[in-house]
Amino acid sequence: MLTLDMVYHAAFTMKNVVRRTDLIYAPNIPSEGELYLKTENLQVTGSFKVRGAYYKISQLSKEEKERGVIACSAGNHAQGVARAASMGGISSIICLPDSAPISKIEATRHYGAEVVLVNGCYDDAYAKSRELEETEGRVFIHPFDDENVIAGQGTIGLELLEQLPEMDAVIVPIGGGGLISGIAFVVKSLNPQCKVYGVQAAGAASM
């Protein structure tokens, strides 16, 4: 079960690995109140995904690390897992749909992963990764449905509360749901009055 202790431990574990990204005031964006942006686009690998991937991999047993890891992604989780695995000297295989941006495919390779391009969409890459998990005996690193991954993403919530303790609401983009799960858990646990809103594109609602 996810606990605040897990999130605090995740923050401690990755303090020298990920960036504590800035929270910047955005006066030029129309809003009824003061709006701030958490600049996770400036995070290592360009995405928050490295937080969850690194913490998840750091918590694997010695035997699991020796087996290596496998993941599927459309790009950002791929880079996070590849980067986290390479830092620990762990073998990684990442399955990506062949429609993924070339820049993300090459970045994943640059971080040291073996990339398997799968014909089709994300679901096809996911199916291939679970197949290889079985045949190769690797540990699957889920992009969002994992307590350690969620704890890693939840470190953003800790930073937000430290950077802007008087905030009234947090607006979080939703894909798989790991990011908002982590942030909402932390924020509502430590500041119950703060509201948390999830947003997703109307044309690409994944939840």
N, C-alpha and C positions, 0 to 999 in steps of 0.2 A: 504494500500500500504506500502511496506517495505521502511523504512527510516533509515538514519544513526542514528538519535535520538533513534530509537528503539534498535539498536545494542548497542549504548552507555548505554542505560538504562538497557539492558540485562546484560552487563558487570558489571554495578554497582550492580544490583540485586543479581547476583550470585558470587560476589567477595569473599564471605566467605564460599561458598559452593563448587565450583569447583576449581581445581588446575590450576594455570597459568603454564602450562607445559613447560619444557625446550625446547629450540631449539639447537640441538647439531650438531657440525660439523662432517661430515662423510667422512674422508679422504680415507677410505678403499673401498668405493664404486666407481667403475670406472665412471668417468664423465669428460666432457670437461671443466667444470668450478668447482667452489666450491659448494659442495652439503651439505645442512643442513636438518636435520630431526626434525619434530615437534612431540614430544613424547606423543601423545594422548593415546598411549597404557598404559601410567602410570597415566591416568586420573582416577578420582573416577569412579568406576564400570568397569574400563578398556577400556573405549571408549569415544569418543567425544559426543555420543548420550545423555548423561546426561545434556549437556548444553542446547540443545533445549527443552528437556523434562521439565527440571526445570523451564526455563523461561516461557514456555507455561502454565504450571500448576500455576505458581506464578501469572499469569495475569487473572486467572479465577475469576469470581465473587464469593461472599460468598455462594450464592444459588447453583452455579455450583459445588463448592467444596463440599458442603453438599451432592450433588447427587452422588459424586464419579466419578472416571474416568475409562476408559477402553481403551485398546490398543492391537495391534497385533504386533508380532515381530518374527524374527528367533533367537533372543537372546540379542543383544546389546541394542536396543530400549526398550526391556522388562525391563532390569535392570535399565535403566535410568528413566523410568516412575515409576517403583516400588520404587526406591530410593527417587525420587523427591516427590512422593505422601506421602510416609511414613514420610518424614521430615515435611510435613504440616499437618500430622494427617488425611490424606485423604484416603478413601477406594479405592483400585485399583484392577481391574481384568485384567489379561493379557492372551490373547489367543496365544498359540505357537503351531506350527506343532509338532507332536509327534516325528519327526525326529531331532528336535533341540538337541544340545549337552546337556547331563545330567548336566554338570557343570553349564551351563547357566540357565537351568530350576531350579536347586537348588539355584543358586544365586538369581534368581528372587523371589523365595519363601522366601529366607533369608531376602531380603529387605522389606518383608511384604505384597507382592501381593498375591492374590488368582490366582493360575495358572490353566488355562483350556487348556488341551492338545487336539489338534484336529487332527484326522486322515487325513493324506494327506500332502499337501505342504503349502507354505506361503499363497497362494491365498485362500486356504480353511480356514486357521486361520483368514484371513482378513474378509471373508464372515461371519464367526461365530461371530467375534467381532462386526460387524455392526448389526448383528441380536440381540446380547445382548445389544447393545447401545439402541435399540428401546424398547426391553422388560423390561430392568432395568432402563431406563431413565438416563443412565450415559453419561458423556461427553467423546467423542472419541478424543484421542490424536494421531493425524496422525504422522507417523514416518518422513515425509519429506514435504508433501504438505500443509504447514501451515506457515503463515508469522511470527508468534512468534517463532516457531521451527527454522525457517531459521535465524531469528535474533539471536537466541541463538547460533546456529552453527557459525554465522558470527563473534562472539567474537574471534574466532581463527584468523580471518583476522586482527583484531585490534592488537592482540598480536604479530602476525608475523611482522607487520609494525613497532611496537615498538622494537622488538628484532633484526630485520635486515632491517632497513629502506632503505638500498641501494640495496635490492634484485631485480634481473632482471626478475624473473619468479617464479610462484608457480605451483606445480604439485599436483593435488587433485584427490583422488580416487572417482569414481562415483558408487553409488548404486541406490538409489532413486533420488538423485540429490539435496537433501537438503543441504548437506555440501558444495558442490561446488557453489551452488546458494548464500549461505551466504558469503563465502570467496570471491568469484568473485565480489559480490556487493560491499563489503567493500574495497577490494584492488583496484578495478578499479575506485571507487569513490574518494579515497584518493591518489592514485598513478596511474594515467591513463597509464603511460608508462610501468608499470609492466605487463607482460604477464601472463595469467592464462590458464593452460592446464588441461583438464580432462582426466583421464585414467580409463579403465575398462578391465577386463579379456576377451580375445577374445572368450573363451568358455563359458562365463557367462555374456554376454552383456545385462544389464537390461534396458538400455535406447535406 
